[in-house]
């Protein structure tokens, strides 16, 4: 059959070939089926039914293989159960960590440092060349000042927290060193630290008194102990002498006033002699 020739319509209906949107289809005229008469070829009704080609369904549902069903069942995700609150769980016993012998030794050394020295200075230890560190320790040792490196936070914090020096704890944060001496030589220590800017003074404990950096500098400006003792003795010797002179000043002033009054009375009596002054003499002579 020629594809351009339109086939006969079913059920005796008149079907006209039309061209719509570049596709050739069949235009069914419902009015023709009802009226059973022919319509001119140029006339188009209001209702048109156009048949178009549909796509073939290529995918259909198919059950999985039984081995794959087993695999999917085994690998299925199981959501975890909600966590139980901690208050509902039994208490956990903390395992007591055994302290190392070296740590006990370092803590004992820290206790001895604070007990046997009058001056303990806390410094921040930065990266210092080896030669500069050796020179600094040499100059400090000349003034009987030693450098201690056993001041790690985990070593020194337990010691200070149980002693009277617990206010020094904020100074031990990172790497620190201690400058200790049985004498209070703050002036010499500051002079040596001035040449090593990598070592910064944070604070000190001098004669059981905690001082800041500014307090240490003010303490270094004070005179030596011998000069202070001489000034104190001079002041104490001056006070008794002033007290004695002050106590004698009133009596001496009163004595001077009485002497002046007597002299005035004697001078007035010598200038004006009254006749009544001779009567006691005559009476005494007759007797």
Backbone bond lengths (Angstrom), bond angles and torsions (degrees), N, CA, C in turn:
res aa  C-N    CA-C-N  psi(-1)  N-CA   C-N-CA  omega(-1)  CA-C   N-CA-C  phi
1 X - - - 1.467 - - 1.508 108.96 -
2 X 1.299 116.17 141.04 1.459 121.59 177.70 1.520 108.98 -70.46
3 X 1.352 117.79 126.76 1.478 119.00 -178.94 1.510 112.69 -66.00
4 X 1.324 118.45 -24.13 1.451 119.56 -179.89 1.529 111.54 -80.07
5 X 1.330 118.55 -13.89 1.462 121.56 -178.96 1.513 108.76 -88.86
6 X 1.295 115.87 127.74 1.464 120.95 -176.48 1.512 109.59 -73.75
7 X 1.347 118.98 136.84 1.474 120.91 177.47 1.506 110.88 -74.40
8 X 1.312 115.21 170.38 1.460 120.20 -179.42 1.509 109.32 -76.51
9 X 1.301 116.29 140.54 1.480 119.26 -179.16 1.504 110.32 -75.26
10 X 1.351 117.60 149.92 1.470 120.11 178.45 1.507 110.51 -77.81
11 X 1.331 115.06 159.49 1.468 123.27 175.84 1.531 112.37 58.23
12 X 1.290 119.05 24.56 1.453 122.16 175.03 1.498 115.02 72.91
13 X 1.389 120.23 13.90 1.475 122.49 -179.49 1.505 109.49 -82.98
14 X 1.312 114.46 146.58 1.464 120.53 177.23 1.521 109.24 -84.71
15 X 1.307 116.68 123.12 1.476 122.50 -178.92 1.510 107.18 -122.55
16 X 1.317 114.85 130.31 1.452 121.14 -179.68 1.521 109.18 -109.01
17 X 1.323 116.66 133.84 1.478 118.23 175.75 1.528 110.12 -72.35
18 X 1.341 116.51 132.26 1.476 121.91 178.84 1.514 108.23 -127.57
19 X 1.308 115.22 162.70 1.467 123.38 177.77 1.520 107.37 -117.88
20 X 1.345 118.52 110.08 1.476 122.85 -177.96 1.519 108.83 -124.59
21 X 1.339 114.42 119.40 1.487 121.78 177.34 1.514 111.16 57.00
22 X 1.318 117.64 36.05 1.448 120.18 177.66 1.511 114.05 79.37
23 X 1.343 119.61 1.06 1.458 123.32 -179.73 1.529 109.14 -111.39
24 X 1.306 116.63 138.08 1.468 121.17 179.47 1.520 109.44 -94.14
25 X 1.287 117.93 124.07 1.450 121.60 -177.58 1.519 110.70 -140.92
26 X 1.321 116.91 -167.43 1.453 122.78 -179.54 1.497 108.74 -114.61
27 X 1.304 114.78 134.72 1.468 121.69 178.55 1.521 107.47 -108.91
28 X 1.316 110.86 116.86 1.461 117.08 -177.00 1.504 109.00 -93.83
29 X 1.273 115.94 129.84 1.456 121.58 -179.89 1.522 107.90 -105.74
30 X 1.344 113.57 103.00 1.464 117.74 -179.77 1.521 112.54 -67.12
31 X 1.317 113.13 -32.03 1.474 116.24 -178.91 1.522 111.41 -66.62
32 X 1.339 116.26 -28.93 1.454 119.67 -179.61 1.518 110.56 -68.99
33 X 1.398 115.17 -38.72 1.460 118.30 178.98 1.521 110.93 -64.61
34 X 1.331 116.93 -34.33 1.459 119.27 -177.52 1.544 111.19 -77.82
35 X 1.322 115.00 -39.68 1.484 117.59 -174.37 1.523 113.26 -88.71
36 X 1.355 117.67 -20.59 1.453 122.11 178.70 1.521 112.61 60.54
37 X 1.320 116.73 35.36 1.469 117.25 173.79 1.522 106.88 -140.02
38 X 1.336 113.64 161.59 1.465 120.73 -174.85 1.520 110.31 -80.40
39 X 1.351 114.70 152.60 1.477 122.73 -178.78 1.519 107.22 -119.27
40 X 1.272 117.65 145.14 1.469 118.88 177.15 1.517 111.82 -56.99
41 X 1.329 114.47 151.03 1.466 119.27 -175.07 1.519 112.35 -69.29
42 X 1.317 121.64 -28.73 1.460 123.36 -177.36 1.509 114.44 -83.15
43 X 1.372 116.24 -7.82 1.474 118.46 -175.95 1.514 109.45 -92.32
44 X 1.374 117.54 132.46 1.472 123.52 179.99 1.514 109.10 -116.37
45 X 1.305 118.29 127.65 1.468 119.94 179.35 1.532 111.56 -74.93
46 X 1.339 116.06 170.63 1.473 120.98 -179.82 1.519 111.36 -72.67
47 X 1.328 118.75 -33.69 1.467 122.30 -177.42 1.515 108.69 -102.10
48 X 1.338 115.18 125.09 1.456 120.88 179.78 1.525 108.75 -130.63
49 X 1.280 118.40 132.73 1.462 124.47 175.80 1.514 107.72 -111.55
50 X 1.318 115.24 118.48 1.458 121.06 -176.86 1.516 108.22 -112.40
51 X 1.269 117.06 127.20 1.463 121.66 178.35 1.521 109.26 -93.76
52 X 1.354 114.58 130.50 1.463 119.71 179.73 1.525 108.79 -122.13
53 X 1.319 115.24 159.10 1.453 120.07 179.80 1.524 111.80 -76.04
54 X 1.296 119.56 134.46 1.468 124.45 179.28 1.527 110.27 -99.49
55 X 1.397 115.66 155.28 1.464 120.58 -179.83 1.523 109.99 -82.52
56 X 1.288 114.36 146.47 1.456 119.73 178.80 1.527 110.00 -79.23
57 X 1.328 118.20 141.11 1.470 123.67 177.34 1.521 108.09 -81.85
58 X 1.336 115.72 116.30 1.466 120.38 -176.11 1.514 112.95 -102.58
59 X 1.362 119.74 -13.93 1.463 122.06 -176.95 1.524 109.38 -120.95
60 X 1.293 115.81 126.96 1.453 123.11 176.62 1.521 108.90 -125.65
61 X 1.319 115.72 152.57 1.458 120.41 179.36 1.511 110.12 -65.09
62 X 1.316 115.52 137.92 1.446 121.34 -179.09 1.521 108.32 -141.59
63 X 1.270 117.22 134.57 1.463 121.55 -179.00 1.521 110.41 -66.25
64 X 1.382 115.66 145.54 1.461 120.31 179.02 1.522 110.21 -71.04
65 X 1.296 114.27 157.78 1.454 119.99 175.86 1.524 109.08 -64.85
66 X 1.305 117.41 149.19 1.468 119.84 -174.51 1.527 111.58 -65.23
67 X 1.340 119.28 -31.05 1.465 120.64 176.81 1.534 111.33 -67.49
68 X 1.333 115.12 -38.49 1.459 117.68 177.50 1.526 110.58 -69.60
69 X 1.340 117.10 -34.24 1.458 119.18 176.05 1.526 110.82 -62.11
70 X 1.334 117.37 -40.21 1.461 120.33 176.57 1.531 111.11 -63.22
71 X 1.338 116.05 -43.69 1.465 119.79 -179.77 1.523 111.52 -62.71
72 X 1.318 117.56 -42.14 1.460 120.75 178.86 1.518 111.35 -65.77
73 X 1.326 116.94 -36.28 1.464 119.59 178.82 1.524 111.41 -68.82
74 X 1.348 116.48 -36.81 1.470 119.20 -179.97 1.522 111.50 -71.59
75 X 1.321 116.57 -39.35 1.471 120.65 -176.90 1.519 113.13 -90.26
76 X 1.294 118.90 14.12 1.468 121.07 179.52 1.533 110.21 -67.86
77 X 1.323 116.44 137.12 1.472 121.64 -178.80 1.523 110.37 -73.46
78 X 1.308 115.91 129.82 1.463 122.20 178.00 1.525 107.27 -111.08
79 X 1.301 117.67 115.64 1.469 121.45 -178.34 1.526 110.06 -66.52
80 X 1.336 117.52 139.57 1.475 119.40 179.42 1.517 111.36 -68.57
81 X 1.307 114.78 153.24 1.450 119.94 178.02 1.531 110.34 -73.09
82 X 1.305 117.90 154.35 1.472 119.35 178.50 1.520 111.09 -60.67
83 X 1.350 115.41 140.01 1.457 120.86 -177.11 1.524 110.86 -66.18
84 X 1.305 114.93 142.25 1.467 120.44 178.82 1.525 108.32 -80.92
85 X 1.328 119.92 134.72 1.477 120.68 178.00 1.524 111.25 -57.26
86 X 1.326 114.86 149.22 1.463 119.56 -177.32 1.526 112.00 -63.93
87 X 1.334 115.90 -30.89 1.469 117.44 -179.16 1.521 112.24 -67.78
88 X 1.347 116.78 -18.04 1.458 119.92 178.92 1.527 112.35 -90.65
89 X 1.319 117.12 -10.13 1.456 120.65 -179.60 1.523 110.02 -87.96
90 X 1.294 118.76 152.30 1.475 120.28 176.62 1.520 110.71 -66.56
91 X 1.312 115.61 146.39 1.464 120.85 -178.20 1.523 110.02 -65.54
92 X 1.343 114.25 138.49 1.458 120.11 179.39 1.528 109.61 -91.14
93 X 1.271 115.83 134.34 1.461 120.88 178.11 1.521 109.63 -86.06
94 X 1.311 114.74 124.46 1.463 119.44 179.46 1.532 109.52 -75.91
95 X 1.286 113.21 128.97 1.463 117.86 178.87 1.525 109.50 -73.39
96 X 1.299 116.08 126.52 1.463 120.80 -179.54 1.526 109.30 -74.35
97 X 1.338 114.10 118.53 1.457 119.46 -179.41 1.529 109.46 -79.24
98 X 1.283 115.14 130.02 1.459 119.97 179.50 1.525 109.32 -77.25
99 X 1.297 115.80 131.83 1.460 121.20 -177.23 1.525 109.41 -79.55
100 X 1.331 114.47 139.13 1.449 119.50 179.86 1.527 110.08 -74.54
101 X 1.325 115.37 151.93 1.458 119.87 179.35 1.516 112.61 -66.62
102 X 1.339 117.13 -34.03 1.465 119.70 179.34 1.525 111.24 -66.34
103 X 1.332 117.08 -36.20 1.467 119.94 177.45 1.525 110.69 -65.71
104 X 1.333 117.19 -40.28 1.469 119.44 176.84 1.520 111.40 -63.56
105 X 1.322 116.71 -37.60 1.466 120.34 178.06 1.522 111.39 -63.61
106 X 1.339 117.14 -43.67 1.462 120.21 179.52 1.528 111.12 -65.09
107 X 1.318 117.52 -39.21 1.465 119.58 178.77 1.524 111.22 -66.18
108 X 1.315 116.35 -36.89 1.459 119.23 177.14 1.531 110.49 -65.08
109 X 1.321 117.10 -37.78 1.466 120.13 177.36 1.527 111.20 -65.12
110 X 1.337 117.15 -39.04 1.466 120.00 178.26 1.526 110.57 -63.79
111 X 1.322 117.33 -42.25 1.461 120.06 177.84 1.525 111.27 -61.27
112 X 1.327 117.12 -40.93 1.466 120.10 178.78 1.525 111.49 -66.48
113 X 1.334 117.10 -35.48 1.470 120.11 179.50 1.520 110.70 -62.64
114 X 1.318 117.90 -46.40 1.463 120.60 -178.55 1.530 112.14 -74.38
115 X 1.316 117.80 -21.11 1.459 120.00 -178.52 1.529 112.35 -87.46
116 X 1.330 118.46 -33.46 1.463 121.54 -171.46 1.516 113.97 -100.68
117 X 1.325 119.93 -2.84 1.468 121.57 -175.82 1.520 110.13 -121.66
118 X 1.319 114.57 142.13 1.465 120.47 178.83 1.519 111.80 -84.35
119 X 1.325 117.47 -27.14 1.467 121.36 -179.28 1.528 108.95 -123.42
120 X 1.336 116.06 121.56 1.469 122.76 176.74 1.526 106.86 -129.36
121 X 1.335 116.71 110.16 1.466 122.42 -178.43 1.522 109.18 -105.06
122 X 1.331 116.42 135.71 1.472 123.16 179.67 1.523 108.18 -102.90
123 X 1.338 116.59 124.88 1.469 121.75 -177.99 1.527 109.21 -126.86
124 X 1.329 114.69 150.24 1.468 120.94 174.26 1.519 108.37 -87.13
125 X 1.331 115.70 126.46 1.458 121.32 -174.29 1.519 109.11 -102.43
126 X 1.332 116.15 110.51 1.463 122.31 176.38 1.528 109.33 -100.35
127 X 1.312 115.35 -174.70 1.460 119.94 -179.72 1.526 109.56 -68.86
128 X 1.332 115.96 117.03 1.466 122.26 -177.77 1.524 108.04 -124.04
129 X 1.328 118.52 133.43 1.469 119.48 174.47 1.527 111.18 -58.57
130 X 1.328 115.50 150.83 1.461 119.77 -176.55 1.517 113.15 -61.36
131 X 1.337 117.37 -39.68 1.464 119.94 -178.79 1.526 111.18 -65.57
132 X 1.340 116.62 -41.70 1.467 119.13 179.03 1.524 111.07 -64.61
133 X 1.325 117.15 -37.05 1.464 119.74 179.18 1.516 111.10 -67.12
134 X 1.316 117.10 -39.70 1.469 120.29 178.68 1.523 110.59 -64.89
135 X 1.336 117.42 -42.92 1.466 120.31 178.92 1.526 111.05 -64.54
136 X 1.332 116.93 -40.68 1.462 119.18 179.91 1.524 110.96 -63.05
137 X 1.323 117.52 -43.73 1.465 120.09 179.01 1.526 111.13 -65.85
138 X 1.325 116.49 -34.62 1.471 119.71 178.44 1.529 110.97 -66.24
139 X 1.328 117.39 -45.90 1.468 119.99 179.98 1.529 111.45 -66.71
140 X 1.326 116.91 -37.18 1.465 119.21 178.37 1.522 111.55 -69.12
141 X 1.327 116.92 -35.19 1.459 119.62 -179.69 1.529 111.38 -67.68
142 X 1.323 117.40 -25.87 1.468 120.06 175.76 1.522 111.56 -61.85
143 X 1.332 116.46 -31.39 1.471 121.40 179.96 1.529 111.62 -99.85
144 X 1.327 116.76 18.11 1.468 122.60 177.86 1.537 111.15 62.99
145 X 1.334 115.73 41.90 1.466 122.34 177.25 1.526 107.57 -118.71
146 X 1.320 116.66 124.47 1.457 122.10 -178.09 1.530 110.32 -105.40
147 X 1.340 114.82 154.23 1.469 122.49 178.83 1.523 108.01 -108.29
148 X 1.346 116.39 126.35 1.458 122.08 -179.89 1.529 109.10 -116.35
149 X 1.351 115.81 130.72 1.464 121.22 -179.52 1.530 112.63 -103.92
150 X 1.323 118.64 -0.22 1.471 121.40 -175.81 1.526 110.46 -85.42
151 X 1.329 116.76 61.43 1.475 119.47 -177.18 1.527 110.63 -136.01
152 X 1.335 116.13 48.41 1.462 119.47 172.02 1.525 109.35 -70.08
153 X 1.337 118.13 147.26 1.478 119.29 -177.88 1.521 113.21 -56.93
154 X 1.342 118.37 -41.30 1.464 120.11 -178.67 1.519 112.50 -70.88
155 X 1.332 117.91 -13.30 1.462 121.15 178.20 1.520 111.13 -95.71
156 X 1.325 116.60 -44.83 1.463 119.63 -171.19 1.521 113.18 -87.90
157 X 1.314 118.86 -24.20 1.471 120.36 -178.44 1.531 112.15 -64.67
158 X 1.337 120.37 -46.29 1.473 117.95 177.61 1.520 113.40 -60.82
159 X 1.339 117.47 -29.85 1.468 120.15 -179.24 1.522 110.88 -73.65
160 X 1.344 116.96 -46.70 1.464 120.06 -176.33 1.522 112.15 -73.63
161 X 1.339 117.65 -30.19 1.468 119.24 -178.22 1.521 112.22 -65.43
162 X 1.325 118.09 -22.02 1.459 121.76 -179.54 1.524 112.74 -105.92
163 X 1.327 117.66 12.87 1.461 121.35 -179.12 1.522 109.44 -122.96
164 X 1.324 115.64 -179.80 1.459 120.38 179.52 1.524 112.45 -79.20
165 X 1.322 117.54 -3.48 1.466 121.34 179.64 1.526 111.44 -98.42
166 X 1.324 118.68 24.64 1.469 120.86 -176.39 1.523 112.43 -68.08
167 X 1.336 118.70 -16.81 1.468 119.86 176.23 1.527 112.21 -71.53
168 X 1.326 117.42 -9.98 1.470 120.63 176.21 1.530 112.69 -85.14
169 X 1.322 118.09 -4.92 1.472 120.88 -176.50 1.525 113.39 -59.11
170 X 1.358 121.31 -39.64 1.474 119.18 179.94 1.524 114.21 -60.51
171 X 1.332 118.45 -17.40 1.466 120.30 -178.95 1.526 111.98 -80.86
172 X 1.325 118.08 -20.56 1.464 121.05 -176.91 1.522 108.45 -97.47
173 X 1.343 115.74 88.90 1.464 122.13 -178.61 1.523 110.50 -114.31
174 X 1.294 117.52 -51.11 1.464 121.70 -177.70 1.525 108.55 -118.64
175 X 1.307 117.23 -141.12 1.461 121.34 -179.81 1.525 109.28 -75.70
176 X 1.312 115.89 123.08 1.457 121.62 -178.56 1.521 109.50 -131.05
177 X 1.339 114.44 158.63 1.459 121.72 172.22 1.516 107.89 -132.79
178 X 1.323 115.93 157.92 1.457 122.63 179.76 1.517 109.17 -114.57
179 X 1.325 115.69 134.23 1.464 122.69 172.57 1.521 106.62 -108.85
180 X 1.322 116.64 110.38 1.462 121.54 -172.53 1.519 109.05 -118.51
181 X 1.336 114.51 150.25 1.466 120.91 179.09 1.524 108.66 -158.39
182 X 1.336 117.55 141.10 1.473 119.53 174.76 1.518 112.94 -72.02
183 X 1.331 117.80 -6.71 1.457 122.60 178.36 1.525 109.03 -120.50
184 X 1.319 115.37 157.86 1.474 120.53 -178.98 1.523 109.43 -91.83
185 X 1.326 115.50 78.24 1.463 120.94 -179.75 1.527 108.71 -106.07
186 X 1.320 115.49 68.99 1.465 120.18 -178.93 1.523 111.17 -74.34
187 X 1.320 117.08 -34.86 1.468 120.06 -177.86 1.520 110.63 -64.80
188 X 1.322 117.65 -44.86 1.462 121.07 179.12 1.530 111.42 -66.56
189 X 1.325 116.83 -37.46 1.462 119.84 179.06 1.523 111.06 -63.95
190 X 1.325 117.86 -44.26 1.464 120.61 179.48 1.524 111.08 -65.03
191 X 1.318 117.43 -34.33 1.463 120.04 179.43 1.523 110.79 -65.71
192 X 1.327 117.89 -38.86 1.467 120.77 179.19 1.530 110.77 -72.88
193 X 1.336 117.78 -42.21 1.469 120.59 -179.22 1.519 112.38 -67.14
194 X 1.316 117.47 -21.93 1.464 119.80 178.40 1.523 111.45 -63.94
195 X 1.320 117.85 -28.49 1.467 121.47 179.11 1.510 113.58 -87.39
196 X 1.329 118.78 -3.66 1.473 122.22 179.16 1.526 107.62 -125.09
197 X 1.334 118.91 87.65 1.477 120.04 -176.37 1.524 113.52 -69.59
198 X 1.335 118.28 -14.62 1.471 119.26 -179.86 1.528 112.34 -74.06
199 X 1.319 117.84 -17.86 1.465 122.30 179.39 1.521 107.31 -105.77
200 X 1.333 116.77 112.55 1.467 122.44 -175.72 1.520 109.79 -106.13
201 X 1.322 115.78 129.46 1.461 121.11 177.72 1.525 109.59 -77.14
202 X 1.335 116.90 127.21 1.464 122.27 179.78 1.518 112.40 -102.16
203 X 1.290 117.71 -37.01 1.465 122.02 -178.25 1.514 108.86 179.47
204 X 1.330 115.28 176.65 1.459 119.80 -178.49 1.512 109.32 -155.93
205 X 1.313 114.01 160.85 1.469 122.30 174.03 1.522 106.66 -122.08
206 X 1.328 116.83 109.35 1.462 122.94 -176.24 1.518 108.03 -118.95
207 X 1.330 115.25 119.25 1.471 121.17 -179.99 1.532 111.04 54.55
208 X 1.334 115.34 48.38 1.471 122.53 177.90 1.527 112.49 61.32
209 X 1.326 117.04 27.66 1.464 122.19 177.49 1.522 108.11 -126.70
210 X 1.322 117.28 123.26 1.461 121.99 -179.12 1.524 109.01 -83.12
211 X 1.329 116.19 126.04 1.464 122.60 -177.97 1.523 109.26 -124.74
212 X 1.325 115.40 148.45 1.461 121.22 172.86 1.529 109.18 -83.53
213 X 1.324 115.85 -177.06 1.465 119.03 178.91 1.522 110.51 -62.60
214 X 1.338 116.65 -43.62 1.458 119.73 178.45 1.525 110.70 -65.04
215 X 1.321 116.90 -36.87 1.461 119.46 177.48 1.517 112.32 -64.78
216 X 1.335 117.29 -37.41 1.470 120.37 177.32 1.526 110.23 -66.10
217 X 1.332 117.18 -40.38 1.467 119.82 178.23 1.528 110.95 -64.62
218 X 1.319 117.60 -40.23 1.471 119.73 176.95 1.527 111.16 -66.87
219 X 1.320 117.01 -36.39 1.465 119.99 177.88 1.526 111.05 -66.28
220 X 1.342 116.77 -34.56 1.464 119.36 179.90 1.526 112.07 -68.94
221 X 1.332 118.14 -23.43 1.469 120.90 179.68 1.522 112.83 -79.67
222 X 1.308 117.69 -10.82 1.461 120.27 179.39 1.526 110.34 -70.31
223 X 1.347 118.66 152.28 1.478 120.61 177.74 1.521 111.05 -67.39
224 X 1.322 114.49 171.04 1.460 119.15 -179.20 1.525 110.87 -69.80
225 X 1.309 115.19 169.93 1.463 119.96 -177.31 1.525 111.23 -66.65
226 X 1.340 117.83 -38.54 1.463 120.15 -179.90 1.523 111.03 -64.67
227 X 1.353 116.11 -42.94 1.468 118.69 179.01 1.525 111.08 -65.87
228 X 1.311 116.53 -39.21 1.470 119.23 178.52 1.528 111.07 -65.30
229 X 1.322 116.94 -39.36 1.462 119.73 177.75 1.528 111.31 -65.03
230 X 1.356 118.01 -40.69 1.466 120.34 177.29 1.520 111.88 -62.49
231 X 1.345 116.62 -43.53 1.464 119.63 178.03 1.529 111.46 -63.67
232 X 1.310 115.82 -38.55 1.473 118.85 179.33 1.525 111.29 -66.49
233 X 1.336 117.04 -42.34 1.467 119.74 178.63 1.519 111.33 -64.54
234 X 1.334 117.58 -40.66 1.469 119.93 177.35 1.517 111.90 -62.28
235 X 1.335 116.11 -41.22 1.468 119.54 178.99 1.525 111.29 -66.12
236 X 1.332 115.56 -42.07 1.465 118.79 179.29 1.526 112.02 -67.11
237 X 1.337 118.55 -34.88 1.467 120.61 178.14 1.521 111.58 -72.68
238 X 1.332 116.91 -28.31 1.465 120.01 -179.65 1.523 111.73 -72.96
239 X 1.286 117.55 -33.38 1.468 120.37 -177.55 1.530 112.94 -64.39
240 X 1.353 120.84 -46.90 1.480 118.34 178.13 1.518 113.51 -62.15
241 X 1.344 116.57 -38.52 1.470 118.45 179.00 1.527 110.86 -64.54
242 X 1.310 116.94 -40.85 1.464 119.31 177.32 1.528 110.97 -66.59
243 X 1.318 116.94 -36.37 1.470 119.88 178.66 1.524 111.18 -65.48
244 X 1.342 117.04 -42.62 1.472 120.25 179.64 1.520 111.33 -64.21
245 X 1.331 116.27 -44.33 1.471 118.94 179.42 1.525 111.39 -65.99
246 X 1.328 116.00 -35.02 1.467 119.27 178.64 1.532 111.29 -66.91
247 X 1.325 116.43 -41.23 1.463 119.73 178.88 1.536 111.96 -67.35
248 X 1.318 118.25 -35.65 1.466 121.64 -179.76 1.525 112.59 -79.99
249 X 1.306 116.98 -16.51 1.468 119.45 -176.79 1.528 111.08 -65.34
250 X 1.320 118.67 -39.72 1.471 120.83 -179.06 1.517 112.52 -65.98
251 X 1.326 116.17 -45.59 1.476 119.16 179.59 1.520 111.38 -65.33
252 X 1.318 117.42 -41.62 1.470 119.80 179.69 1.524 111.01 -65.39
253 X 1.317 116.62 -39.15 1.468 119.63 179.00 1.534 111.02 -66.28
254 X 1.340 116.71 -40.66 1.469 120.08 177.80 1.534 111.20 -64.54
255 X 1.301 116.71 -40.97 1.477 120.36 178.14 1.522 110.81 -63.27
256 X 1.316 116.60 -40.89 1.466 119.43 179.02 1.526 111.05 -64.72
257 X 1.309 117.31 -39.62 1.469 120.29 179.10 1.536 111.43 -65.61
258 X 1.314 116.88 -42.40 1.471 120.07 178.43 1.530 111.84 -64.70
259 X 1.311 117.18 -40.83 1.472 120.28 177.05 1.526 110.88 -61.91
260 X 1.302 116.43 -42.95 1.468 118.89 178.23 1.516 111.90 -64.28
261 X 1.323 116.80 -39.13 1.471 119.15 178.56 1.531 111.76 -65.50
262 X 1.319 118.10 -39.29 1.472 121.85 178.44 1.521 110.51 -64.39
263 X 1.312 116.19 -42.36 1.473 119.32 179.06 1.528 110.53 -63.03
264 X 1.309 116.01 -40.07 1.472 118.35 177.96 1.536 111.43 -63.93
265 X 1.304 117.79 -41.14 1.468 120.65 178.50 1.532 111.83 -65.03
266 X 1.299 116.46 -41.42 1.463 119.67 179.20 1.528 111.26 -66.32
267 X 1.290 116.99 -39.14 1.472 119.18 179.13 1.523 110.71 -66.37
268 X 1.292 119.25 -40.26 1.466 121.49 178.77 1.530 112.50 -68.48
269 X 1.307 117.67 -35.37 1.475 120.88 179.32 1.526 111.95 -70.76
270 X 1.294 119.58 -32.63 1.473 122.40 -179.83 1.509 112.15 -71.65
271 X 1.312 119.81 -31.57 1.462 122.54 -177.50 1.531 111.15 -76.66
272 X 1.298 118.25 -42.80 1.475 121.56 -176.55 1.511 109.02 -118.02
273 X 1.365 116.98 102.12 1.461 121.37 177.33 1.521 108.31 -96.08
274 X 1.264 119.49 124.26 1.460 123.96 -177.63 1.533 110.41 -90.14
275 X 1.394 119.44 149.92 1.466 121.01 177.91 1.508 112.35 -65.14
276 X 1.285 115.48 -22.69 1.462 117.06 179.05 1.498 112.15 -67.95
277 X 1.266 115.70 -13.91 1.455 118.91 -179.02 1.511 111.83 -77.23
278 X 1.408 121.37 -16.34 1.464 123.23 -179.76 1.506 112.97 -92.33
279 X 1.302 119.31 -20.49 1.469 122.30 -178.03 1.510 112.64 -59.79
280 X 1.238 122.03 -43.29 1.449 120.29 177.40 1.500 112.64 -61.14
281 X 1.367 118.19 -27.70 1.466 119.92 179.82 1.520 111.18 -73.46
282 X 1.408 119.63 -42.09 1.460 122.23 178.74 1.512 110.48 -65.03
283 X 1.275 116.18 -43.59 1.461 119.40 179.15 1.502 111.71 -59.61
284 X 1.249 116.05 -38.70 1.446 120.55 -179.89 1.512 111.25 -70.41
285 X 1.372 117.78 -31.04 1.462 120.69 -179.23 1.515 111.55 -73.63
286 X 1.335 120.06 -37.73 1.462 123.97 178.39 1.490 111.66 -66.39
287 X 1.298 114.24 -35.73 1.448 117.02 178.48 1.510 109.88 -64.44
